[in-house]
Amino acid sequence: MNISDQSPLYSQLSIKLMDYITNHAETHQKMFSEREICRRYNVSRTTVRTALKELEGLGYIYKRQGKGTFVSNLWKERQDLANNYSFTKQMQSIGKVPKTQLLKFEILPADTLVAKQLEINLQEKIIRMERLRIADNEKMMVETTYLPYKLFPTLTGEDVKKHPLYDIFSQDFNQTIRYSDETFSASILNPHEAEILDATEGDACLRLKRSTYNSENRIIEFTLSIARSDQFVYKVRHYIHGEQS
């Protein structure tokens, strides 16, 4: 395989296999064996196994014990991330009137936490923005987003006020989103958070963490969100492949 960038070899292989699956493979078709992938792309068995594990997590393949690895179609549900992660579009889809207030927009050196999450150097410049999400005049969520400055050097607060962030990524900076990883946990509001959300200190909330990857498997966004649990519902769909017991 021709190594054309500095991303990990397994990530480069993942992208090539994703392209094969999306453009040539059929759903439930048996996937190449590890040995065949090693031969086709001239990579090690360890690289292949790491790439396949990533593809399985992203819904491109699934495994059946004793039968092998097969092509999945779950990746199709992940394609329109701009819609899935657009607060404006989500609220409009359920008949609410959305509004976003930009509370902060600043350029700062990355601290240890943000540098690690964005996989950049400590003190490298980042964009930090804080946005309050409102629906039908109810304060729903506050989001703090971090972006690598070098990827979005001309981004301004006015841009963010006028357009959805993921539209800006694709239309203004040619950043194609491949996928996002998101985790969430139950928590309670501290005094500052409660004040912003017009809630009471100690009220229940959801804390969400999202890392968004571009077509080169590089992190282009890290967001921490706090949502009022009385106003926000988080829905997850689970799929099970193969035999069940």
Backbone as CSV, one residue per row, in Angstrom:
resi,resn,N_x,N_y,N_z,CA_x,CA_y,CA_z,C_x,C_y,C_z
1,MET,0.853,-1.196,0.000,0.000,0.000,0.000,0.884,1.239,0.000
2,ASN,0.527,2.203,-0.802,1.308,3.426,-0.917,1.016,4.354,0.250
3,ILE,1.985,4.577,1.103,1.795,5.422,2.280,1.955,6.873,1.861
4,SER,0.852,7.607,1.791,0.881,8.966,1.254,0.718,10.036,2.323
5,ASP,0.459,9.648,3.567,0.339,10.639,4.629,0.883,10.055,5.915
6,GLN,0.774,10.821,6.992,1.357,10.403,8.248,0.343,9.781,9.190
7,SER,-0.857,9.520,8.741,-1.832,8.851,9.583,-1.416,7.400,9.771
8,PRO,-1.857,6.743,10.857,-1.456,5.359,11.104,-1.787,4.455,9.918
9,LEU,-0.956,3.445,9.713,-1.130,2.559,8.571,-2.493,1.869,8.602
10,TYR,-2.950,1.483,9.804,-4.245,0.817,9.884,-5.379,1.768,9.468
11,SER,-5.218,3.075,9.743,-6.231,4.042,9.338,-6.284,4.178,7.820
12,GLN,-5.111,4.192,7.197,-5.069,4.240,5.739,-5.722,2.998,5.136
13,LEU,-5.451,1.845,5.742,-6.069,0.609,5.269,-7.575,0.644,5.486
14,SER,-8.016,1.156,6.635,-9.453,1.259,6.916,-10.164,2.058,5.833
15,ILE,-9.576,3.179,5.448,-10.187,4.036,4.434,-10.297,3.305,3.100
16,LYS,-9.244,2.575,2.721,-9.285,1.822,1.464,-10.360,0.745,1.505
17,LEU,-10.494,0.071,2.642,-11.517,-0.976,2.762,-12.917,-0.366,2.799
18,MET,-13.067,0.789,3.435,-14.356,1.482,3.424,-14.759,1.828,1.999
19,ASP,-13.800,2.334,1.235,-14.087,2.688,-0.156,-14.498,1.452,-0.953
20,TYR,-13.823,0.343,-0.708,-14.187,-0.897,-1.409,-15.618,-1.313,-1.050
21,ILE,-15.940,-1.272,0.241,-17.264,-1.704,0.688,-18.358,-0.797,0.132
22,THR,-18.148,0.503,0.207,-19.202,1.443,-0.214,-19.391,1.474,-1.727
23,ASN,-18.348,1.180,-2.484,-18.432,1.317,-3.937,-18.550,0.001,-4.702
24,HIS,-18.175,-1.118,-4.062,-18.118,-2.368,-4.824,-18.798,-3.562,-4.155
25,ALA,-18.875,-3.583,-2.854,-19.365,-4.776,-2.158,-20.881,-4.764,-1.989
26,GLU,-21.446,-5.938,-1.817,-22.871,-6.106,-1.554,-23.079,-6.447,-0.088
27,THR,-24.211,-6.006,0.462,-24.531,-6.311,1.849,-24.579,-7.827,2.065
28,HIS,-23.958,-8.281,3.159,-23.881,-9.685,3.574,-22.929,-10.504,2.707
29,GLN,-22.242,-9.835,1.775,-21.193,-10.506,1.010,-20.046,-10.852,1.954
30,LYS,-19.407,-12.011,1.720,-18.282,-12.380,2.570,-17.095,-11.474,2.273
31,MET,-16.489,-10.964,3.336,-15.366,-10.044,3.203,-14.085,-10.819,2.920
32,PHE,-13.087,-10.119,2.347,-11.779,-10.734,2.141,-11.265,-11.313,3.460
33,SER,-10.518,-12.385,3.393,-9.874,-12.935,4.587,-8.701,-12.039,4.984
34,GLU,-8.217,-12.211,6.203,-7.062,-11.440,6.649,-5.869,-11.695,5.737
35,ARG,-5.680,-12.950,5.351,-4.559,-13.296,4.486,-4.671,-12.581,3.133
36,GLU,-5.904,-12.531,2.577,-6.115,-11.886,1.290,-5.870,-10.384,1.385
37,ILE,-6.303,-9.756,2.477,-6.082,-8.313,2.646,-4.584,-8.024,2.772
38,CYS,-3.876,-8.878,3.517,-2.419,-8.716,3.631,-1.768,-8.733,2.250
39,ARG,-2.194,-9.678,1.412,-1.606,-9.820,0.084,-1.966,-8.644,-0.822
40,ARG,-3.248,-8.237,-0.805,-3.716,-7.176,-1.684,-3.070,-5.827,-1.376
41,TYR,-2.893,-5.531,-0.078,-2.454,-4.201,0.319,-1.040,-4.170,0.893
42,ASN,-0.403,-5.332,0.902,0.986,-5.412,1.350,1.176,-4.848,2.763
43,VAL,0.373,-5.339,3.691,0.447,-4.907,5.090,0.516,-6.136,5.983
44,SER,0.834,-5.908,7.254,0.987,-7.008,8.196,-0.360,-7.489,8.714
45,ARG,-0.359,-8.682,9.287,-1.589,-9.232,9.867,-2.087,-8.362,11.024
46,THR,-1.160,-7.794,11.802,-1.551,-6.918,12.914,-2.277,-5.681,12.405
47,THR,-1.781,-5.084,11.337,-2.424,-3.902,10.735,-3.820,-4.257,10.249
48,VAL,-3.939,-5.406,9.609,-5.243,-5.846,9.091,-6.238,-6.037,10.225
49,ARG,-5.825,-6.695,11.286,-6.744,-6.957,12.403,-7.196,-5.660,13.060
50,THR,-6.296,-4.699,13.199,-6.675,-3.411,13.790,-7.665,-2.672,12.895
51,ALA,-7.419,-2.703,11.586,-8.319,-2.028,10.642,-9.689,-2.685,10.641
52,LEU,-9.739,-4.009,10.668,-11.020,-4.718,10.657,-11.811,-4.461,11.942
53,LYS,-11.104,-4.346,13.045,-11.782,-4.034,14.305,-12.431,-2.663,14.229
54,GLU,-11.732,-1.717,13.612,-12.290,-0.373,13.444,-13.513,-0.414,12.528
55,LEU,-13.423,-1.146,11.418,-14.545,-1.245,10.481,-15.760,-1.894,11.130
56,GLU,-15.518,-2.873,11.984,-16.635,-3.521,12.673,-17.338,-2.528,13.591
57,GLY,-16.556,-1.734,14.315,-17.139,-0.739,15.205,-17.915,0.331,14.477
58,LEU,-17.549,0.594,13.226,-18.217,1.629,12.429,-19.389,1.092,11.621
59,GLY,-19.631,-0.217,11.699,-20.784,-0.790,11.019,-20.555,-1.152,9.566
60,TYR,-19.300,-1.301,9.141,-19.006,-1.686,7.767,-18.934,-3.203,7.586
61,ILE,-18.613,-3.927,8.648,-18.523,-5.381,8.583,-19.081,-5.976,9.869
62,TYR,-19.389,-7.252,9.831,-19.769,-7.990,11.042,-19.217,-9.397,10.950
63,LYS,-19.087,-10.036,12.093,-18.495,-11.376,12.147,-19.524,-12.400,12.600
64,ARG,-19.430,-13.590,12.018,-20.210,-14.728,12.452,-19.247,-15.825,12.879
65,GLN,-19.384,-16.252,14.112,-18.440,-17.216,14.659,-18.407,-18.481,13.808
66,GLY,-17.207,-18.851,13.404,-17.027,-20.062,12.622,-17.329,-19.916,11.145
67,LYS,-17.827,-18.733,10.733,-18.210,-18.543,9.327,-17.421,-17.440,8.633
68,GLY,-16.870,-16.512,9.400,-16.062,-15.469,8.789,-16.610,-14.075,8.986
69,THR,-16.121,-13.148,8.169,-16.477,-11.733,8.243,-17.286,-11.348,7.011
70,PHE,-18.341,-10.550,7.225,-19.261,-10.202,6.152,-19.472,-8.690,6.095
71,VAL,-19.907,-8.225,4.932,-20.172,-6.808,4.721,-21.507,-6.432,5.359
72,SER,-21.509,-5.336,6.124,-22.714,-4.841,6.780,-23.237,-3.607,6.048
73,ASN,-24.491,-3.259,6.306,-25.052,-2.028,5.724,-25.337,-0.970,6.787
74,LEU,-24.876,-1.206,8.025,-25.147,-0.239,9.093,-24.436,1.085,8.857
75,TRP,-23.354,1.060,8.070,-22.633,2.307,7.802,-23.512,3.325,7.103
76,LYS,-24.529,2.853,6.368,-25.386,3.775,5.629,-26.147,4.693,6.569
77,GLU,-26.434,4.211,7.783,-27.158,5.038,8.746,-26.261,6.093,9.371
78,ARG,-24.945,5.998,9.138,-24.012,6.948,9.723,-23.587,8.029,8.734
79,GLN,-24.059,7.935,7.484,-23.498,8.797,6.460,-23.857,10.268,6.641
80,ASP,-25.106,10.571,6.966,-25.516,11.969,7.027,-25.312,12.520,8.429
81,LEU,-24.051,12.639,8.824,-23.764,13.119,10.168,-24.160,14.580,10.335
82,ALA,-24.167,15.336,9.261,-24.577,16.737,9.361,-26.006,16.826,9.858
83,ASN,-26.864,15.898,9.454,-28.237,15.880,9.956,-28.301,15.281,11.346
84,ASN,-27.585,14.177,11.559,-27.656,13.498,12.846,-27.194,14.386,13.995
85,TYR,-26.199,15.250,13.723,-25.634,16.047,14.787,-25.992,17.520,14.681
86,SER,-26.963,17.853,13.849,-27.408,19.228,13.743,-28.551,19.460,14.717
87,PHE,-28.297,20.272,15.725,-29.346,20.589,16.693,-30.520,21.260,15.994
88,THR,-30.215,22.186,15.075,-31.271,22.908,14.366,-32.197,21.942,13.631
89,LYS,-31.626,21.018,12.878,-32.423,20.083,12.095,-33.172,19.096,12.996
90,GLN,-32.537,18.687,14.088,-33.211,17.789,15.031,-34.454,18.452,15.607
91,MET,-34.333,19.685,16.051,-35.464,20.377,16.660,-36.565,20.654,15.638
92,GLN,-36.175,21.031,14.432,-37.174,21.276,13.389,-37.941,20.002,13.050
93,SER,-37.267,18.864,13.115,-37.914,17.598,12.765,-38.996,17.207,13.758
94,ILE,-38.939,17.742,14.982,-39.973,17.425,15.977,-40.879,18.627,16.242
95,GLY,-40.848,19.603,15.324,-41.782,20.712,15.384,-41.418,21.836,16.334
96,LYS,-40.157,21.885,16.794,-39.741,22.953,17.692,-38.990,24.034,16.911
97,VAL,-39.000,25.249,17.449,-38.284,26.364,16.826,-36.920,26.498,17.503
98,PRO,-35.842,26.186,16.762,-34.512,26.205,17.375,-33.863,27.584,17.321
99,LYS,-32.960,27.806,18.246,-32.182,29.033,18.269,-30.846,28.723,18.935
100,THR,-29.797,29.353,18.451,-28.469,29.149,19.036,-27.861,30.497,19.395
101,GLN,-27.359,30.606,20.613,-26.642,31.799,21.046,-25.162,31.458,21.170
102,LEU,-24.322,32.223,20.486,-22.882,32.038,20.616,-22.408,32.817,21.838
103,LEU,-22.009,32.101,22.867,-21.599,32.732,24.120,-20.132,33.151,24.101
104,LYS,-19.289,32.331,23.454,-17.858,32.638,23.388,-17.293,32.131,22.067
105,PHE,-16.320,32.842,21.550,-15.545,32.401,20.389,-14.145,32.974,20.556
106,GLU,-13.160,32.126,20.739,-11.818,32.603,21.023,-10.764,31.661,20.462
107,ILE,-9.572,32.207,20.245,-8.430,31.432,19.781,-7.428,31.363,20.924
108,LEU,-7.062,30.119,21.299,-6.245,29.896,22.483,-5.180,28.839,22.201
109,PRO,-4.157,28.762,23.042,-3.231,27.630,22.960,-3.878,26.407,23.612
110,ALA,-3.675,25.241,23.039,-4.281,24.020,23.561,-3.644,23.614,24.883
111,ASP,-4.492,23.317,25.878,-3.971,22.772,27.129,-3.791,21.267,26.972
112,THR,-3.390,20.614,28.042,-3.073,19.190,27.973,-4.275,18.358,27.547
113,LEU,-5.445,18.627,28.134,-6.647,17.854,27.826,-7.050,18.000,26.370
114,VAL,-7.143,19.236,25.899,-7.612,19.481,24.531,-6.600,18.975,23.509
115,ALA,-5.310,19.167,23.784,-4.282,18.670,22.865,-4.384,17.160,22.711
116,LYS,-4.628,16.480,23.805,-4.762,15.012,23.750,-6.000,14.609,22.966
117,GLN,-7.120,15.284,23.204,-8.367,14.921,22.542,-8.321,15.218,21.039
118,LEU,-7.660,16.308,20.645,-7.572,16.660,19.231,-6.347,16.045,18.552
119,GLU,-5.512,15.380,19.354,-4.293,14.744,18.851,-3.394,15.759,18.156
120,ILE,-3.173,16.883,18.867,-2.284,17.936,18.368,-1.238,18.218,19.444
121,ASN,-0.309,19.100,19.139,0.753,19.434,20.080,0.256,20.375,21.176
122,LEU,0.810,20.228,22.351,0.508,21.127,23.460,0.854,22.555,23.065
123,GLN,-0.033,23.496,23.389,0.120,24.921,23.078,-0.151,25.260,21.610
124,GLU,-0.453,24.277,20.787,-0.853,24.574,19.404,-2.174,25.344,19.433
125,LYS,-2.356,26.249,18.498,-3.548,27.095,18.518,-4.816,26.302,18.217
126,ILE,-5.869,26.623,18.970,-7.176,26.009,18.777,-8.246,27.097,18.750
127,ILE,-9.396,26.738,18.223,-10.591,27.581,18.327,-11.491,26.964,19.385
128,ARG,-11.927,27.788,20.323,-12.854,27.336,21.361,-14.128,28.160,21.255
129,MET,-15.254,27.484,21.176,-16.528,28.199,21.142,-17.508,27.563,22.111
130,GLU,-18.345,28.396,22.665,-19.380,27.928,23.585,-20.727,28.405,23.049
131,ARG,-21.645,27.452,22.880,-22.951,27.778,22.290,-24.088,27.283,23.180
132,LEU,-25.089,28.123,23.327,-26.285,27.762,24.069,-27.368,27.373,23.073
133,ARG,-27.932,26.184,23.249,-28.961,25.677,22.347,-30.338,25.868,22.984
134,ILE,-31.240,26.445,22.211,-32.576,26.789,22.708,-33.622,26.240,21.751
135,ALA,-34.737,25.748,22.280,-35.852,25.293,21.443,-37.154,25.765,22.074
136,ASP,-37.995,26.436,21.269,-39.253,27.001,21.775,-39.009,27.827,23.036
137,ASN,-37.930,28.610,23.013,-37.551,29.512,24.109,-37.154,28.793,25.390
138,GLU,-36.947,27.468,25.312,-36.453,26.698,26.453,-34.971,26.414,26.248
139,LYS,-34.158,26.727,27.246,-32.730,26.446,27.167,-32.514,24.939,27.342
140,MET,-31.928,24.330,26.310,-31.831,22.873,26.262,-30.433,22.341,26.600
141,MET,-29.425,23.002,26.050,-28.094,22.419,26.096,-27.040,23.505,25.925
142,VAL,-25.885,23.317,26.551,-24.745,24.180,26.316,-23.602,23.313,25.799
143,GLU,-22.984,23.759,24.690,-21.929,22.994,24.044,-20.631,23.792,24.028
144,THR,-19.534,23.139,24.370,-18.214,23.737,24.246,-17.439,22.936,23.213
145,THR,-17.072,23.582,22.120,-16.448,22.908,20.980,-15.024,23.413,20.785
146,TYR,-14.127,22.463,20.509,-12.725,22.780,20.250,-12.362,22.301,18.846
147,LEU,-11.700,23.165,18.074,-11.288,22.843,16.712,-9.795,23.156,16.538
148,PRO,-9.073,22.368,15.749,-7.679,22.722,15.434,-7.651,23.984,14.566
149,TYR,-6.986,25.008,15.011,-6.965,26.280,14.297,-6.389,26.128,12.895
150,LYS,-5.389,25.267,12.733,-4.726,25.139,11.431,-5.661,24.623,10.347
151,LEU,-6.745,23.924,10.734,-7.705,23.435,9.750,-8.778,24.462,9.430
152,PHE,-9.001,25.415,10.347,-10.079,26.401,10.170,-9.574,27.812,10.471
153,PRO,-8.489,28.249,9.829,-7.850,29.519,10.214,-8.681,30.764,9.940
154,THR,-9.650,30.674,9.028,-10.446,31.867,8.694,-11.845,31.825,9.309
155,LEU,-12.125,30.814,10.104,-13.441,30.705,10.735,-13.651,31.852,11.721
156,THR,-14.851,32.431,11.707,-15.175,33.530,12.621,-16.449,33.217,13.400
157,GLY,-16.644,33.986,14.447,-17.872,33.843,15.217,-19.107,34.155,14.386
158,GLU,-18.993,35.107,13.476,-20.123,35.457,12.616,-20.518,34.292,11.716
159,ASP,-19.517,33.539,11.238,-19.814,32.345,10.438,-20.658,31.363,11.237
160,VAL,-20.255,31.143,12.478,-20.924,30.161,13.328,-22.344,30.613,13.669
161,LYS,-22.542,31.919,13.788,-23.878,32.439,14.077,-24.837,32.220,12.907
162,LYS,-24.301,32.245,11.687,-25.152,32.227,10.491,-25.404,30.830,9.930
163,HIS,-24.462,29.891,10.147,-24.557,28.602,9.469,-24.275,27.448,10.431
164,PRO,-24.894,26.269,10.200,-24.559,25.081,10.995,-23.080,24.744,10.843
165,LEU,-22.466,24.326,11.934,-21.022,24.109,11.945,-20.595,23.050,10.930
166,TYR,-21.366,21.962,10.814,-20.960,20.898,9.901,-21.109,21.321,8.445
167,ASP,-22.032,22.233,8.165,-22.117,22.797,6.810,-20.875,23.635,6.518
168,ILE,-20.416,24.370,7.512,-19.200,25.170,7.358,-18.008,24.266,7.085
169,PHE,-17.918,23.157,7.818,-16.812,22.218,7.616,-16.696,21.816,6.155
170,SER,-17.817,21.395,5.580,-17.788,20.842,4.227,-17.737,21.919,3.147
171,GLN,-18.519,22.982,3.324,-18.647,23.971,2.257,-17.501,24.984,2.216
172,ASP,-16.992,25.348,3.382,-15.969,26.391,3.432,-14.548,25.856,3.600
173,PHE,-14.423,24.656,4.158,-13.077,24.148,4.460,-12.797,22.773,3.859
174,ASN,-13.708,22.276,3.034,-13.495,21.020,2.321,-13.149,19.873,3.269
175,GLN,-13.792,19.858,4.425,-13.584,18.797,5.397,-14.771,17.830,5.335
176,THR,-14.515,16.636,4.835,-15.551,15.616,4.732,-15.547,14.774,6.009
177,ILE,-16.693,14.694,6.661,-16.786,13.947,7.910,-16.953,12.469,7.608
178,ARG,-16.093,11.648,8.210,-16.184,10.201,8.035,-17.082,9.590,9.108
179,TYR,-16.858,9.937,10.363,-17.694,9.422,11.448,-17.417,10.210,12.718
180,SER,-18.253,9.987,13.721,-18.060,10.594,15.040,-18.216,9.530,16.113
181,ASP,-17.429,9.656,17.160,-17.579,8.831,18.353,-18.213,9.690,19.433
182,GLU,-19.253,9.187,20.077,-19.939,9.959,21.105,-20.209,9.081,22.319
183,THR,-19.928,9.624,23.489,-20.241,8.946,24.736,-21.094,9.882,25.581
184,PHE,-21.891,9.307,26.475,-22.707,10.139,27.352,-22.822,9.497,28.726
185,SER,-23.084,10.318,29.717,-23.204,9.830,31.088,-24.176,10.709,31.858
186,ALA,-24.779,10.148,32.880,-25.690,10.902,33.738,-24.882,11.701,34.759
187,SER,-25.375,12.888,35.101,-24.661,13.744,36.043,-25.643,14.732,36.650
188,ILE,-25.097,15.709,37.390,-25.916,16.788,37.936,-25.269,18.130,37.595
189,LEU,-26.077,19.172,37.537,-25.596,20.497,37.165,-24.865,21.172,38.314
190,ASN,-23.741,21.782,37.991,-23.072,22.608,38.997,-23.685,24.008,38.955
191,PRO,-23.336,24.901,39.868,-23.976,26.221,39.921,-23.858,27.015,38.628
192,HIS,-22.678,27.014,37.991,-22.480,27.766,36.755,-23.341,27.211,35.628
193,GLU,-23.373,25.901,35.490,-24.168,25.269,34.435,-25.658,25.518,34.648
194,ALA,-26.084,25.429,35.899,-27.496,25.652,36.214,-27.910,27.083,35.864
195,GLU,-27.022,28.043,36.113,-27.330,29.446,35.799,-27.500,29.637,34.294
196,ILE,-26.617,29.053,33.502,-26.694,29.191,32.040,-27.981,28.581,31.505
197,LEU,-28.380,27.429,32.052,-29.530,26.689,31.525,-30.852,27.042,32.226
198,ASP,-30.828,28.058,33.080,-32.043,28.429,33.821,-32.626,27.236,34.572
199,ALA,-31.758,26.484,35.208,-32.166,25.299,35.958,-31.700,25.465,37.401
200,THR,-31.837,24.425,38.172,-31.476,24.461,39.587,-30.218,23.638,39.827
201,GLU,-29.307,24.169,40.603,-28.106,23.427,40.955,-28.488,22.048,41.498
202,GLY,-27.816,21.026,41.003,-28.102,19.660,41.454,-29.133,18.936,40.609
203,ASP,-29.772,19.660,39.655,-30.702,18.992,38.739,-29.950,17.960,37.895
204,ALA,-30.675,16.926,37.484,-30.074,15.897,36.639,-29.768,16.449,35.256
205,CYS,-28.688,15.933,34.645,-28.330,16.340,33.287,-27.625,15.192,32.582
206,LEU,-27.446,15.343,31.294,-26.645,14.421,30.492,-25.380,15.139,30.062
207,ARG,-24.263,14.456,30.192,-22.988,14.981,29.703,-22.573,14.150,28.493
208,LEU,-22.309,14.838,27.391,-21.957,14.170,26.151,-20.577,14.621,25.688
209,LYS,-19.824,13.673,25.160,-18.495,13.956,24.614,-18.440,13.411,23.194
210,ARG,-18.079,14.246,22.230,-18.057,13.819,20.832,-16.730,14.178,20.182
211,SER,-16.162,13.201,19.478,-14.973,13.409,18.654,-15.349,13.093,17.217
212,THR,-15.086,14.036,16.317,-15.486,13.895,14.915,-14.252,13.751,14.041
213,TYR,-14.307,12.768,13.129,-13.166,12.412,12.286,-13.442,12.768,10.829
214,ASN,-12.425,13.229,10.137,-12.576,13.541,8.721,-12.239,12.327,7.858
215,SER,-12.195,12.508,6.549,-11.981,11.395,5.627,-10.589,10.800,5.735
216,GLU,-9.685,11.478,6.432,-8.340,10.953,6.650,-8.186,10.373,8.047
217,ASN,-9.325,10.170,8.721,-9.337,9.608,10.085,-8.595,10.498,11.083
218,ARG,-8.670,11.789,10.869,-8.084,12.734,11.813,-9.192,13.491,12.534
219,ILE,-8.983,13.749,13.805,-9.997,14.428,14.608,-10.027,15.908,14.241
220,ILE,-11.208,16.387,13.859,-11.339,17.802,13.497,-12.232,18.564,14.470
221,GLU,-12.882,17.853,15.383,-13.770,18.511,16.357,-13.823,17.697,17.633
222,PHE,-13.767,18.382,18.746,-13.987,17.767,20.056,-15.001,18.636,20.785
223,THR,-16.129,18.058,21.177,-17.205,18.818,21.801,-17.648,18.184,23.112
224,LEU,-17.818,19.031,24.115,-18.387,18.633,25.399,-19.731,19.330,25.548
225,SER,-20.782,18.557,25.783,-22.130,19.118,25.887,-22.756,18.763,27.223
226,ILE,-23.583,19.682,27.704,-24.359,19.451,28.926,-25.814,19.720,28.579
227,ALA,-26.653,18.708,28.723,-28.056,18.821,28.337,-28.955,18.614,29.545
228,ARG,-29.999,19.442,29.643,-30.992,19.254,30.707,-31.737,17.946,30.468
229,SER,-31.773,17.092,31.459,-32.417,15.787,31.262,-33.936,15.890,31.185
230,ASP,-34.501,17.013,31.672,-35.951,17.176,31.573,-36.371,17.701,30.214
231,GLN,-35.387,18.074,29.369,-35.692,18.624,28.055,-35.072,17.833,26.914
232,PHE,-34.213,16.888,27.225,-33.423,16.233,26.198,-33.504,14.722,26.362
233,VAL,-33.789,14.025,25.251,-33.846,12.566,25.244,-32.792,12.047,24.282
234,TYR,-32.010,11.072,24.732,-30.969,10.499,23.891,-31.383,9.099,23.482
235,LYS,-31.512,8.879,22.170,-32.005,7.614,21.643,-30.878,6.820,21.003
236,VAL,-30.808,5.530,21.323,-29.804,4.644,20.764,-30.496,3.419,20.179
237,ARG,-30.096,3.032,18.979,-30.610,1.803,18.372,-29.500,0.763,18.351
238,HIS,-29.795,-0.452,18.814,-28.813,-1.537,18.833,-29.156,-2.568,17.778
239,TYR,-28.133,-3.107,17.117,-28.301,-4.168,16.144,-27.531,-5.403,16.627
240,ILE,-28.084,-6.576,16.330,-27.418,-7.831,16.671,-27.315,-8.655,15.395
241,HIS,-26.115,-9.081,15.048,-25.910,-9.924,13.874,-25.762,-11.383,14.309
242,GLY,-26.140,-12.255,13.427,-25.882,-13.678,13.667,-26.852,-14.305,14.649
243,GLU,-26.446,-15.473,15.171,-27.308,-16.241,16.061,-27.461,-15.550,17.409
244,GLN,-28.639,-15.691,18.006,-28.900,-15.126,19.323,-29.260,-16.263,20.286
245,SER,-28.934,-16.070,21.545,-29.272,-17.087,22.542,-30.173,-16.499,23.606
